[in-house]
């Protein structure tokens, strides 16, 4: 679906637990928590010159979005996401967000879905993830099931 991606992988226990709970709540597939730096790349990206930030900060409330993507069979697919905005110091030109939930095709996320998230007690606004819990990695994102995306390098 998104070919190869360059991610800032967020290996923070609170964030991982949040993603699992949201997947259960919204009946979606769990996936590796990450901030997408680049996507739809034909090959993995060489990233040795990219600096890992010391911290990332969550800002604003989660939002829902829908985009349309051609899959590997050139079929147009709808991709629905709930995203939490983040501030990443080294990536000021990237519209950075942590994805919280995905749906491929099917119904888009609703305002009611967004309103259910704080009920879990998962308010990450102003929560800081430290450098030791952040890794820059390439991921294989070819599958249309985000649960099957995996880190390759």
N, CA, C and O of each residue as an XYZ file, in Angstrom:
612
protein
N       0.815     -1.186      0.000
C       0.000      0.000      0.000
C       0.868      1.263      0.000
O       0.670      2.147     -0.833
N       1.823      1.351      0.925
C       2.712      2.519      0.984
C       4.163      2.155      0.655
O       5.084      2.901      0.988
N       4.360      1.012      0.005
C       5.682      0.541     -0.404
C       6.631      0.529      0.792
O       6.353     -0.122      1.799
N       7.761      1.252      0.685
C       8.694      1.353      1.810
C       8.510      2.698      2.494
O       8.231      3.705      1.844
N       8.667      2.704      3.806
C       8.501      3.917      4.601
C       9.727      4.124      5.483
O      10.411      3.169      5.851
N       9.989      5.366      5.810
C      11.006      5.701      6.803
C      10.255      6.205      8.030
O       9.523      7.194      7.972
N      10.453      5.503      9.135
C       9.724      5.790     10.364
C      10.658      6.239     11.470
O      11.829      5.864     11.514
N      10.120      7.039     12.349
C      10.693      7.262     13.669
C       9.854      6.369     14.581
O       8.737      6.725     14.958
N      10.404      5.207     14.931
C       9.667      4.216     15.723
C       9.642      4.680     17.183
O      10.666      5.058     17.753
N       8.445      4.640     17.765
C       8.243      5.087     19.143
C       8.080      3.847     20.015
O       7.019      3.224     20.039
N       9.150      3.498     20.732
C       9.159      2.315     21.585
C       9.010      2.749     23.043
O       9.892      2.524     23.872
N       7.879      3.371     23.327
C       7.588      3.895     24.660
C       6.415      3.096     25.234
O       5.383      2.974     24.574
N       6.547      2.548     26.444
C       5.494      1.679     26.987
C       4.115      2.328     27.027
O       3.121      1.668     26.722
N       4.031      3.603     27.394
C       2.727      4.272     27.469
C       2.097      4.398     26.076
O       0.891      4.204     25.924
N       2.895      4.715     25.078
C       2.392      4.864     23.712
C       1.976      3.503     23.139
O       0.937      3.394     22.488
N       2.782      2.477     23.379
C       2.455      1.121     22.904
C       1.133      0.655     23.515
O       0.274      0.118     22.815
N       0.979      0.861     24.811
C      -0.254      0.456     25.495
C      -1.450      1.234     24.937
O      -2.531      0.675     24.753
N      -1.248      2.513     24.675
C      -2.326      3.333     24.114
C      -2.779      2.773     22.770
O      -3.978      2.625     22.536
N      -1.840      2.461     21.890
C      -2.206      1.949     20.570
C      -2.976      0.632     20.671
O      -3.923      0.414     19.915
N      -2.585     -0.239     21.585
C      -3.300     -1.510     21.773
C      -4.727     -1.272     22.240
O      -5.659     -1.903     21.743
N      -4.903     -0.356     23.202
C      -6.242     -0.080     23.734
C      -7.142      0.572     22.691
O      -8.332      0.264     22.614
N      -6.578      1.469     21.891
C      -7.374      2.117     20.842
C      -7.797      1.092     19.795
O      -8.930      1.133     19.315
N      -6.902      0.174     19.434
C      -7.246     -0.881     18.466
C      -8.413     -1.723     18.989
O      -9.319     -2.065     18.229
N      -8.394     -2.056     20.269
C      -9.491     -2.824     20.861
C     -10.786     -2.009     20.854
O     -11.846     -2.514     20.485
N     -10.687     -0.755     21.262
C     -11.857      0.114     21.369
C     -12.541      0.330     20.021
O     -13.768      0.298     19.934
N     -11.753      0.550     18.976
C     -12.294      0.890     17.658
C     -12.347     -0.309     16.706
O     -12.698     -0.166     15.535
N     -11.996     -1.487     17.220
C     -12.013     -2.711     16.417
C     -11.137     -2.565     15.159
O     -11.572     -2.863     14.047
N      -9.908     -2.106     15.361
C      -8.939     -1.959     14.279
C      -7.738     -2.844     14.566
O      -7.634     -3.434     15.642
N      -6.843     -2.935     13.615
C      -5.653     -3.769     13.766
C      -4.557     -2.995     14.506
O      -4.322     -1.827     14.199
N      -3.882     -3.627     15.476
C      -2.738     -2.960     16.121
C      -1.547     -2.922     15.167
O      -1.465     -3.732     14.244
N      -0.634     -1.995     15.384
C       0.548     -1.845     14.537
C       1.661     -1.210     15.351
O       1.436     -0.744     16.468
N       2.849     -1.193     14.794
C       4.020     -0.623     15.464
C       3.833      0.897     15.568
O       3.663      1.557     14.543
N       3.860      1.467     16.783
C       3.735      2.920     16.907
C       4.909      3.620     16.209
O       6.072      3.279     16.423
N       4.572      4.605     15.369
C       5.617      5.265     14.581
C       5.166      6.642     14.111
O       3.974      6.944     14.045
N       6.154      7.462     13.788
C       5.936      8.736     13.113
C       6.523      8.561     11.722
O       7.700      8.229     11.584
N       5.723      8.777     10.700
C       6.199      8.603      9.328
C       7.012      9.817      8.908
O       6.524     10.947      8.952
N       8.251      9.579      8.501
C       9.117     10.635      7.981
C       8.970     10.704      6.469
O       8.934     11.790      5.891
N       8.885      9.532      5.825
C       8.706      9.453      4.383
C       7.968      8.147      4.073
O       8.104      7.164      4.802
N       7.190      8.143      2.992
C       6.459      6.921      2.620
C       6.368      6.812      1.104
O       6.732      7.733      0.372
N       5.879      5.677      0.657
C       5.705      5.366     -0.766
C       7.036      5.463     -1.510
O       7.101      5.969     -2.630
N       8.085      4.974     -0.871
C       9.413      4.956     -1.484
C       9.581      3.632     -2.227
O       9.185      2.593     -1.699
N      10.156      3.629     -3.439
C      10.316      2.382     -4.183
C      11.347      1.439     -3.560
O      11.277      0.228     -3.767
N      12.305      1.982     -2.799
C      13.324      1.183     -2.112
C      13.544      1.773     -0.725
O      13.197      2.931     -0.492
N      14.117      0.997      0.206
C      14.435      1.570      1.518
C      15.393      2.762      1.373
O      16.151      2.850      0.408
N      15.342      3.655      2.330
C      16.107      4.902      2.285
C      17.346      4.817      3.169
O      17.287      4.320      4.294
N      18.468      5.308      2.647
C      19.690      5.413      3.440
C      19.519      6.589      4.386
O      19.267      7.704      3.927
N      19.647      6.380      5.687
C      19.297      7.438      6.635
C      20.387      7.756      7.660
O      20.081      8.296      8.723
N      21.635      7.438      7.372
C      22.677      7.643      8.377
C      22.858      9.109      8.767
O      23.327      9.395      9.868
N      22.494     10.046      7.881
C      22.661     11.462      8.198
C      21.483     12.074      8.925
O      21.517     13.257      9.263
N      20.446     11.301      9.171
C      19.261     11.823      9.852
C      19.462     11.664     11.354
O      19.773     10.577     11.841
N      19.280     12.757     12.073
C      19.488     12.741     13.519
C      18.215     12.335     14.251
O      17.106     12.751     13.915
N      18.422     11.519     15.249
C      17.321     11.143     16.128
C      17.083     12.299     17.097
O      18.039     12.784     17.704
N      15.851     12.753     17.262
C      15.611     13.860     18.195
C      15.810     13.423     19.639
O      15.698     12.241     19.967
N      16.105     14.389     20.492
C      16.247     14.095     21.924
C      14.905     13.762     22.553
O      14.829     12.931     23.459
N      13.851     14.404     22.079
C      12.500     14.205     22.600
C      11.502     14.466     21.481
O      11.809     15.136     20.495
N      10.306     13.924     21.653
C       9.167     14.370     20.851
C       8.070     14.738     21.844
O       8.006     14.194     22.946
N       7.220     15.656     21.443
C       6.144     16.132     22.307
C       4.819     15.994     21.575
O       4.712     16.342     20.399
N       3.823     15.491     22.264
C       2.489     15.376     21.686
C       1.758     16.697     21.879
O       1.766     17.272     22.967
N       1.130     17.168     20.814
C       0.400     18.430     20.868
C      -0.989     18.246     20.264
O      -1.190     17.380     19.412
N      -1.933     19.050     20.702
C      -3.286     19.084     20.148
C      -4.024     17.769     20.404
O      -3.466     16.824     20.960
N      -5.275     17.732     19.991
C      -6.125     16.560     20.152
C      -5.998     15.663     18.916
O      -5.621     16.146     17.848
N      -6.305     14.382     19.039
C      -6.302     13.512     17.857
C      -7.300     13.994     16.802
O      -8.346     14.553     17.131
N      -6.966     13.771     15.547
C      -7.844     14.130     14.433
C      -8.009     12.905     13.523
O      -7.210     11.969     13.571
N      -9.044     12.931     12.707
C      -9.291     11.855     11.747
C      -9.032     12.378     10.344
O      -9.301     13.542     10.044
N      -8.509     11.510      9.488
C      -8.259     11.897      8.101
C      -8.541     10.704      7.190
O      -8.536      9.549      7.616
N      -8.785     11.026      5.927
C      -8.940     10.005      4.898
C      -8.104     10.414      3.700
O      -8.151     11.566      3.268
N      -7.345      9.481      3.167
C      -6.599      9.728      1.932
C      -6.863      8.555      0.992
O      -7.369      7.508      1.397
N      -6.509      8.759     -0.260
C      -6.736      7.727     -1.263
C      -5.396      7.325     -1.849
O      -4.590      8.171     -2.239
N      -5.170      6.012     -1.906
C      -3.873      5.473     -2.289
C      -4.091      4.355     -3.302
O      -5.021      3.558     -3.173
N      -3.227      4.305     -4.306
C      -3.250      3.174     -5.239
C      -2.419      2.041     -4.657
O      -1.283      2.254     -4.232
N      -2.983      0.840     -4.636
C      -2.226     -0.310     -4.141
C      -1.354     -0.879     -5.256
O      -1.304     -0.328     -6.356
N      -0.666     -1.987     -4.965
C       0.272     -2.563     -5.937
C      -0.430     -3.090     -7.194
O       0.216     -3.302     -8.220
N      -1.755     -3.302     -7.117
C      -2.529     -3.720     -8.295
C      -3.169     -2.532     -9.007
O      -4.024     -2.697     -9.877
N      -2.738     -1.334     -8.622
C      -3.230     -0.077     -9.198
C      -4.721      0.141     -8.916
O      -5.417      0.799     -9.689
N      -5.195     -0.412     -7.817
C      -6.576     -0.234     -7.376
C      -6.609      0.916     -6.362
O      -5.798      0.949     -5.436
N      -7.538      1.850     -6.533
C      -7.657      2.979     -5.614
C      -8.310      2.515     -4.324
O      -9.401      1.946     -4.337
N      -7.628      2.765     -3.203
C      -8.099      2.337     -1.881
C      -8.264      3.558     -0.990
O      -7.524      4.533     -1.121
N      -9.223      3.507     -0.093
C      -9.360      4.578      0.901
C      -8.611      4.161      2.163
O      -8.707      3.023      2.623
N      -7.870      5.108      2.700
C      -7.055      4.859      3.885
C      -7.479      5.867      4.949
O      -7.286      7.073      4.790
N      -8.058      5.360      6.032
C      -8.574      6.204      7.114
C      -7.622      6.117      8.304
O      -7.120      5.039      8.625
N      -7.378      7.237      8.947
C      -6.450      7.250     10.078
C      -6.947      8.191     11.173
O      -7.620      9.188     10.911
N      -6.597      7.842     12.395
C      -6.688      8.776     13.519
C      -5.252      9.084     13.900
O      -4.438      8.184     14.106
N      -4.956     10.380     13.991
C      -3.574     10.826     14.191
C      -3.472     11.799     15.359
O      -4.376     12.598     15.604
N      -2.359     11.715     16.071
C      -2.044     12.642     17.157
C      -0.858     13.486     16.703
O       0.213     12.939     16.439
N      -1.021     14.783     16.607
C       0.070     15.670     16.192
C       1.221     15.592     17.191
O       1.010     15.484     18.399
N       2.440     15.647     16.662
C       3.632     15.666     17.517
C       4.593     16.737     17.018
O       4.630     17.070     15.833
N       5.353     17.252     17.940
C       6.430     18.178     17.585
C       7.722     17.387     17.639
O       8.072     16.820     18.674
N       8.441     17.352     16.499
C       9.713     16.640     16.400
C      10.771     17.678     16.016
O      10.777     18.151     14.879
N      11.665     18.040     16.942
C      12.603     19.139     16.685
C      13.407     19.039     15.389
O      13.578     20.062     14.726
N      13.905     17.882     14.992
C      14.728     17.774     13.788
C      13.921     17.724     12.499
O      14.486     17.858     11.414
N      12.619     17.534     12.600
C      11.789     17.371     11.415
C      10.743     18.474     11.338
O       9.548     18.197     11.231
N      11.188     19.707     11.392
C      10.271     20.851     11.405
C       9.448     20.953     10.124
O       8.339     21.487     10.152
N       9.969     20.450      8.994
C       9.253     20.553      7.723
C       8.338     19.354      7.461
O       7.681     19.294      6.421
N       8.291     18.416      8.380
C       7.445     17.237      8.239
C       6.176     17.465      9.052
O       6.244     17.874     10.211
N       5.016     17.199      8.444
C       3.754     17.291      9.176
C       3.674     16.062     10.082
O       3.022     15.071      9.754
N       4.339     16.148     11.203
C       4.550     14.975     12.047
C       3.308     14.630     12.863
O       2.649     15.493     13.443
N       3.024     13.352     12.880
C       1.935     12.832     13.698
C       2.237     11.373     14.032
O       2.955     10.679     13.312
N       1.674     10.945     15.128
C       1.707      9.540     15.502
C       0.346      8.976     15.142
O      -0.679      9.476     15.607
N       0.328      7.940     14.321
C      -0.937      7.317     13.955
C      -1.434      6.461     15.112
O      -0.671      5.715     15.726
N      -2.723      6.584     15.397
C      -3.318      5.860     16.517
C      -4.196      4.701     16.056
O      -4.339      3.704     16.763
N      -4.783      4.837     14.869
C      -5.660      3.781     14.343
C      -5.745      3.919     12.835
O      -5.666      5.021     12.293
N      -5.909      2.774     12.157
C      -6.037      2.741     10.698
C      -7.231      1.882     10.305
O      -7.574      0.909     10.977
N      -7.854      2.270      9.193
C      -8.832      1.423      8.501
C      -8.538      1.544      7.013
O      -8.311      2.643      6.507
N      -8.543      0.430      6.323
C      -8.388      0.434      4.873
C      -9.752      0.092      4.283
O     -10.376     -0.909      4.634
N     -10.191      0.967      3.370
C     -11.536      0.870      2.809
C     -12.522      0.995      3.979
O     -12.168      1.592      4.996
N     -13.682      0.482      3.881
C     -14.628      0.556      4.994
C     -15.002      1.984      5.359
O     -14.795      2.920      4.587
N     -15.553      2.123      6.550
C     -16.069      3.407      7.019
C     -14.951      4.293      7.561
O     -14.039      3.805      8.229
N     -15.020      5.590      7.276
C     -14.049      6.502      7.887
C     -14.310      6.630      9.388
O     -15.387      6.285      9.876
N     -13.324      7.123     10.097
C     -13.493      7.383     11.522
C     -14.419      8.586     11.702
O     -14.425      9.509     10.888
N     -15.188      8.558     12.768
C     -16.172      9.607     13.027
C     -15.752     10.445     14.225
O     -14.806     10.113     14.939
N     -16.473     11.531     14.426
C     -16.252     12.365     15.609
C     -16.512     11.546     16.877
O     -15.828     11.714     17.887
N     -17.495     10.670     16.811
C     -17.783      9.806     17.957
C     -16.580      8.911     18.276
O     -16.265      8.701     19.448
N     -15.907      8.382     17.252
C     -14.698      7.581     17.476
C     -13.637      8.414     18.190
O     -13.016      7.955     19.148
N     -13.437      9.636     17.715
C     -12.438     10.517     18.336
C     -12.785     10.824     19.785
O     -11.901     10.891     20.639
N     -14.059     11.008     20.060
C     -14.494     11.344     21.422
C     -14.346     10.168     22.377
O     -14.293     10.373     23.590
N     -14.280      8.963     21.874
C     -14.146      7.782     22.733
C     -12.716      7.614     23.250
O     -12.517      6.982     24.288
N     -11.731      8.154     22.564
C     -10.328      7.939     22.941
C      -9.990      8.484     24.328
O      -9.376      7.759     25.111
N     -10.360      9.733     24.679
C      -9.999     10.222     26.022
C     -10.619      9.420     27.158
O     -10.111      9.441     28.279
N     -11.710      8.714     26.880
C     -12.344      7.892     27.914
C     -11.367      6.832     28.430
O     -11.472      6.388     29.573
N     -10.420      6.433     27.584
C      -9.434      5.429     28.003
C      -8.393      6.004     28.960
O      -7.567      5.263     29.493
N      -8.423      7.305     29.178
C      -7.411      7.932     30.031
C      -6.071      8.023     29.340
O      -5.025      7.925     29.981
N      -6.098      8.211     28.030
C      -4.874      8.180     27.230
C      -4.502      9.565     26.720
O      -4.120      9.718     25.560
N      -4.608     10.548     27.556
C      -4.282     11.912     27.153
C      -2.770     12.061     27.075
O      -2.083     12.056     28.097
N      -2.254     12.192     25.854
C      -0.811     12.326     25.669
C      -0.368     13.769     25.438
O       0.814     14.022     25.208
N      -1.308     14.725     25.498
C      -0.914     16.113     25.252
C       0.162     16.502     26.256
O       0.014     16.306     27.462
N       1.235     17.050     25.733
C       2.423     17.459     26.501
C       3.224     16.286     27.052
O       4.179     16.499     27.799
N       2.864     15.066     26.707
C       3.665     13.907     27.098
C       4.945     13.905     26.262
O       4.909     14.168     25.060
N       6.053     13.612     26.893
C       7.348     13.642     26.214
C       7.908     12.234     26.101
O       7.978     11.500     27.086
N       8.311     11.860     24.873
C       8.991     10.586     24.650
C      10.471     10.896     24.484
O      10.842     11.741     23.668
N      11.314     10.223     25.246
C      12.748     10.507     25.249
C      13.494      9.762     24.142
O      12.996      8.789     23.575
N      14.697     10.247     23.853
C      15.527      9.737     22.761
C      15.748      8.230     22.838
O      15.744      7.554     21.809
N      15.939      7.699     24.033
C      16.216      6.261     24.167
C      15.060      5.403     23.648
O      15.252      4.224     23.352
N      13.851      5.989     23.533
C      12.681      5.254     23.054
C      12.320      5.593     21.609
O      11.212      5.299     21.160
N      13.265      6.218     20.873
C      13.030      6.608     19.486
C      14.120      6.015     18.606
O      15.306      6.136     18.912
N      13.722      5.380     17.520
C      14.682      4.797     16.575
C      14.232      5.095     15.149
O      13.048      4.977     14.834
N      15.172      5.480     14.287
C      14.862      5.693     12.878
C      15.045      4.362     12.153
O      16.108      3.746     12.223
N      13.990      3.927     11.454
C      14.003      2.618     10.797
C      13.248      2.671      9.474
O      12.331      3.474      9.301
N      13.641      1.808      8.547
C      12.876      1.575      7.330
C      11.849      0.489      7.631
O      12.089     -0.414      8.433
N      10.706      0.600      6.972
C       9.654     -0.390      7.162
C       9.093     -0.829      5.813
O       9.030     -0.049      4.863
N       8.694     -2.078      5.754
C       7.999     -2.605      4.593
C       6.506     -2.393      4.848
O       5.926     -2.996      5.751
N       5.896     -1.527      4.036
C       4.480     -1.171      4.210
C       3.664     -1.521      2.969
O       2.691     -0.838      2.651
N       4.057     -2.576      2.272
C       3.384     -2.962      1.030
C       1.992     -3.520      1.286
O       1.089     -3.314      0.474
N       1.803     -4.213      2.384
C       0.528     -4.878      2.633
C      -0.573     -3.860      2.924
O      -0.294     -2.783      3.451
N      -1.816     -4.188      2.586
C      -2.905     -3.270      2.916
C      -3.402     -3.466      4.346
O      -4.303     -2.758      4.794
N      -2.817     -4.423      5.060
C      -3.120     -4.633      6.471
C      -1.956     -4.065      7.298
O      -0.878     -4.658      7.316
N      -2.152     -2.929      7.981
C      -1.066     -2.315      8.755
C      -0.463     -3.235      9.820
O       0.671     -3.028     10.254
N      -1.214     -4.236     10.233
C      -0.705     -5.205     11.213
C       0.458     -6.013     10.626
O       1.275     -6.558     11.369
N       0.530     -6.086      9.301
C       1.577     -6.857      8.633
C       2.760     -5.998      8.185
O       3.697     -6.516      7.577
N       2.733     -4.705      8.473
C       3.894     -3.872      8.186
C       4.996     -4.236      9.156
O       4.724     -4.537     10.318
N       6.245     -4.215      8.694
C       7.318     -4.616      9.591
C       8.596     -3.836      9.293
O       8.804     -3.329      8.191
N       9.437     -3.760     10.314
C      10.707     -3.045     10.225
C      11.706     -3.934      9.508
O      11.813     -5.123      9.808
N      12.449     -3.351      8.546
C      13.427     -4.142      7.805
C      14.869     -3.729      8.105
O      15.762     -4.576      8.094
N      15.109     -2.457      8.368
C      16.470     -2.005      8.668
C      16.385     -0.923      9.732
O      17.411     -0.387     10.149
